[in-house]
């Protein structure tokens, strides 16, 4: 009577039945996960094919680009470029850039205004949500 379980069913038959159920469940799980794997593999192959196709990138030009006007335009451009340092008189002034790392009054005021403002929004949101018994 020691090898009988569950109302007279022998232990070996019960274990055999459990193994059959596990095999069926495993094969069903393998079939259900096959579709997403196949879709992912197809998507990867299509992406690889698209990346390897020559239509993805702009083709290399076969001849050098010619400037309009030819030699006359290039001569005029060389004359203008040679005289450019003489004509340059741009003022080299220091601009007051606010985010350069130093502590300015605008930075400090902005810090406190934003911090206090967002704290007030959070507090009033919490107040409303607790009064409505949402949290």
C-alpha positions as CSV (number, residue, x, y, z in Angstrom):
1,X,0.0,0.0,0.0
2,X,3.1,2.3,0.2
3,X,3.3,2.6,-3.6
4,X,-0.3,3.5,-4.1
5,X,-1.4,7.2,-4.2
6,X,-4.6,9.1,-4.8
7,X,-7.2,6.5,-4.5
8,X,-5.4,3.5,-5.9
9,X,-3.3,5.1,-8.7
10,X,0.2,3.7,-8.7
11,X,3.0,6.2,-8.2
12,X,4.8,5.4,-11.5
13,X,1.6,6.0,-13.5
14,X,1.0,9.4,-11.7
15,X,4.6,10.5,-12.5
16,X,4.3,9.4,-16.1
17,X,1.1,11.4,-16.4
18,X,2.7,14.5,-14.9
19,X,5.7,14.1,-17.3
20,X,3.3,13.9,-20.3
21,X,1.5,17.1,-19.1
22,X,4.8,18.9,-18.7
23,X,5.9,17.9,-22.2
24,X,2.7,19.1,-23.7
25,X,2.9,22.4,-21.9
26,X,6.5,22.9,-23.0
27,X,5.7,22.2,-26.6
28,X,2.7,24.6,-26.5
29,X,4.9,27.3,-25.0
30,X,7.6,26.7,-27.7
31,X,4.9,27.0,-30.4
32,X,3.6,30.3,-28.9
33,X,7.0,31.9,-28.6
34,X,7.9,30.9,-32.2
35,X,5.8,33.7,-33.8
36,X,7.4,36.7,-32.0
37,X,10.9,35.3,-32.7
38,X,10.1,34.8,-36.4
39,X,8.7,38.4,-36.6
40,X,11.8,39.8,-34.9
41,X,14.1,37.8,-37.2
42,X,12.2,39.1,-40.2
43,X,12.4,42.7,-39.0
44,X,16.2,42.3,-38.4
45,X,16.8,40.8,-41.8
46,X,14.8,43.6,-43.5
47,X,16.7,46.3,-41.5
48,X,20.0,44.7,-42.5
49,X,19.0,44.5,-46.1
50,X,17.9,48.1,-46.1
51,X,21.1,49.2,-44.5
52,X,23.2,47.3,-47.0
53,X,21.4,48.6,-50.1
54,X,23.1,51.2,-52.1
55,X,20.0,53.5,-52.2
56,X,20.4,54.3,-48.5
57,X,23.4,56.6,-49.0
58,X,24.0,59.5,-51.4
59,X,26.2,58.4,-54.2
60,X,29.7,59.8,-54.5
61,X,29.9,62.5,-57.3
62,X,31.9,61.2,-60.3
63,X,33.2,64.6,-61.4
64,X,34.4,67.6,-59.3
65,X,31.9,70.4,-59.0
66,X,32.7,73.3,-61.3
67,X,32.1,76.9,-60.0
68,X,30.1,79.3,-62.1
69,X,32.2,81.7,-64.1
70,X,35.3,79.6,-64.2
71,X,38.6,81.3,-63.8
72,X,37.3,84.9,-63.7
73,X,35.2,84.2,-60.7
74,X,38.0,82.4,-58.9
75,X,40.4,85.4,-59.6
76,X,37.8,87.8,-58.2
77,X,37.3,85.7,-55.1
78,X,41.1,85.5,-54.5
79,X,41.3,89.4,-54.7
80,X,38.5,89.8,-52.3
81,X,39.9,87.2,-49.9
82,X,43.3,88.9,-50.0
83,X,41.8,92.3,-49.0
84,X,39.5,90.9,-46.3
85,X,41.9,91.3,-43.3
86,X,42.3,95.0,-44.2
87,X,38.6,95.6,-44.2
88,X,37.8,93.7,-41.1
89,X,37.0,96.0,-38.2
90,X,34.6,94.0,-36.1
91,X,34.5,95.0,-32.5
92,X,35.8,92.3,-30.1
93,X,33.6,93.0,-27.1
94,X,32.8,90.8,-24.2
95,X,29.2,89.7,-24.1
96,X,27.4,89.1,-20.8
97,X,26.6,85.5,-21.2
98,X,24.4,84.3,-18.4
99,X,25.3,80.6,-18.3
100,X,29.1,80.9,-18.3
101,X,29.5,79.4,-14.8
102,X,29.6,82.5,-12.6
103,X,26.9,83.3,-10.1
104,X,24.9,86.3,-11.3
105,X,21.9,87.9,-9.7
106,X,19.7,86.7,-12.6
107,X,20.9,83.1,-11.9
108,X,20.1,83.4,-8.2
109,X,16.7,85.0,-8.7
110,X,15.8,82.4,-11.3
111,X,16.8,79.6,-9.0
112,X,14.7,80.8,-6.1
113,X,11.7,81.7,-8.3
114,X,11.6,78.3,-10.0
115,X,12.3,76.3,-6.8
116,X,9.6,78.1,-4.8
117,X,7.2,78.0,-7.8
118,X,7.5,74.3,-8.3
119,X,7.3,73.6,-4.6
120,X,4.0,75.6,-4.4
121,X,2.6,73.7,-7.4
122,X,3.6,70.4,-5.8
123,X,2.1,71.4,-2.4
124,X,-1.2,72.6,-3.9
125,X,-1.4,69.5,-6.0
126,X,-1.0,67.3,-2.9
127,X,-3.5,69.4,-1.0
128,X,-6.1,69.0,-3.8
129,X,-5.5,65.3,-4.2
130,X,-5.8,64.7,-0.4
131,X,-9.0,66.7,-0.1
132,X,-10.5,64.7,-3.0
133,X,-9.3,61.6,-1.2
134,X,-7.4,60.4,-4.3
135,X,-4.3,59.8,-2.3
